[in-house]
Amino acid sequence: MNRDDLQKLSKPELIELVLKIQRPGKTSRTSSKPPSLDKKARRKSARPGGARPGHKGHSRSLHDDPDETVDHRPDECPHCKAALYETLAGELAGEYDEIDLPKLAPFVRRHRRLAVICPHCAKQVKAPLPKAAHGSPFGPRLDGLALYLKTFQSVSFARLEQMFDDVFGLKLSQGALANMLKRSHAPFATGKDEITGRLRRAGMVASDETGIRIEGLNGYHWVFLSENAIVHEPRLSRAAQVVRDVMGGHRPQIWLSDGYSAQQNHGKHHQTCLAHLVRDVAYGLEASDDDLAFHLKIWLDSVFRLARDIGTYAVSTLKVKKRKLEKDLAEILNDNRACEVAERLRAKFARASPRLLTFLDYPGQVEVTNNACERALRPAVIQRKVTNGFRSMWAAEGDCAVRTVTDTARLAGQTPFQTIAATLA
């Protein structure tokens, strides 16, 4: 906007423009921006490292099943210098573990195909071709380690190639690593189909998505979560059709998501994530002098308190409390606001108001925030920052299949590497 444009503005328009310029920028605390984009404040004095005075120390517990035990006995009495024979009875005075890794070297099994002469017909008979003669020479443990490092530690192909050479003395080309990953994805795709079937029978489903790069294009990493299934899905679309494709026509009783329109109307009832609205209210408190954000903060605090203690109330009591919360919110949102920030906040709450208290109709069945989906997406977001996305769609689909199987197994207490090893074995 140049000088001539500014001179044409009225006084109220100039006031609004100045106020808009002076508003604070949005941060991860006041919006959905990731914390990595926040400006880091410079500390006046950094806190020194180490434990604080009075901190009680902790030591590593002993291993449950040591591979080797070595007994150390005294040879001589330090008091009288008498010899202490091995036949003397000893009692345990202390135990200490020494932990190390075995020698890191590839295990190579050579398969030799032999031929013999039949003593009856004098024909040469060769042994059947062993399995190792077909396909890749690399075994499932090697495949699993490469898959784990690539998927969960975001190690690039170039660094994987160097690591296998430096640590194991095993030379693998980047092409061989890519073929290894593609081959490893197949059993996880089968597992993903079974888990998607569970999702399509769930009574409550939560969803969320984040941006990724696929084949140089802007794509999206979707996640769908139920009580016993977590499904990851890569798509080049952010439209509602993605949800319909994944759910296969199933409409759960409750759907939980943020306020994005493509994630609405997929369940019989909907719960909007309140954590997103908390951030909007926090921005309203910083950027506006209107008291709307203050009243909404008090209202949200009471909702979160009720959600925390929901198991202590009878169903009839929850219905009464829901009616009161709905009445209080309607009074807060009753009048339009002169401030632009406050009016946008009021309109957002007004649109979402029918879906803010659904959790009270289904106590214990649905959360009030979508934080579980955001936690499930966080590793994929980190990988996006490190690797800048996927060069091919098969890599994105394979990555999501692996995450689907490992995240679902994590619900039962299994680690990703345990799940990868078991699936490939």
NORQUIDA-V236993 format. One record per helix or strand of 3 or more residues. SS is the DSSP state (H for helix, E for strand). FROM is the first residue (numbers start at 0). TO is the last residue. Records with the same first field share a line. If there is no record, write none. Layout:
SS = FROM-TO + FROM-TO
This chain:
H = 2-7 + 10-21 + 34-36 + 130-132 + 139-151 + 156-167 + 173-198 + 239-246 + 260-262 + 273-286 + 291-307 + 309-311 + 314-331 + 339-354 + 357-359 + 370-386 + 392-409 + 415-423
E = 114-116 + 123-125 + 203-213 + 216-224 + 229-234 + 253-256 + 268-271
